[in-house]
Amino acid sequence: MLKILFYITLLVSACMCAVSCADTCNDNRNSLPLAGFYVSGADSTRQTVSNLAIIGASQRGDSVLSASDITKDQVYLPFRIDEDVTKYVFVKEREGGELVDTVTFVYTRTPKFTNAACGVCYVFGMREIKSQGVLIDSVVCPEGYIDNVNVENLRIYFNDDILDVQ
């Protein structure tokens, strides 16, 4: 009887541990950079941007990450884990043509063991952020690195004289 009680207690404990461990990786815990949009020279309030397409450059198939028909105030910008450079092209559609900017992120990649359930994530140490064009004033990574905490870790500042703020 004591053996049966021991095995039942062991089984219940194992089930409780499995249930509590299953939720540890449901949040965005994979070092996916989240960029918020701001207007240069303004306060720290995020701005909504319309008619803006974001395209992954120098990647197989140069894919559209975010279409221009979607109004947005932030976007996830995945970084490459096979190279130390990721480039994105920002295309702003407006009357009279398009404005095109290229943003280049140069970083280090350091694998970090999270836990047994989640495995390994990358920590991206920002070395340099370059912007070419007139649409984007600057891009900053306030912490200097991006890890697996689901927070806004990039700020993209648009030129206010070009951007039609909503």
C-alpha angles and dihedrals in degrees: 000000000000090000091053091049090049092052093046091051090047092049093048091048092050091049092049091049092049092050094048093047094049094071097052096091103036095099121074096281100152106094094260107165114234115204123199123203121234138169116247113251093013129110120276094275114128114243129217114234124200131194092025121137121191118203128187106235128206091018130116106282094000093243130206107248096184125012122229094239091068116086110217144174096189139015139188112246110195115212124219114253095195094060138031094235132068124180131196129187117214114203117191113195114210141149109293097026144306132308114214126196129176120210118196122195117199114190148148121249120219120177113224126192108231102181140301094275098047100032121199130348131182128246110211113207108201113230099168141351117200127188125192120192140039102272098070119053097189146334123216138184102208096199095041091233141054121222135164096287109116099234136118101274102167129056120199114197116201124203106259095213091060103034119083099219119209 
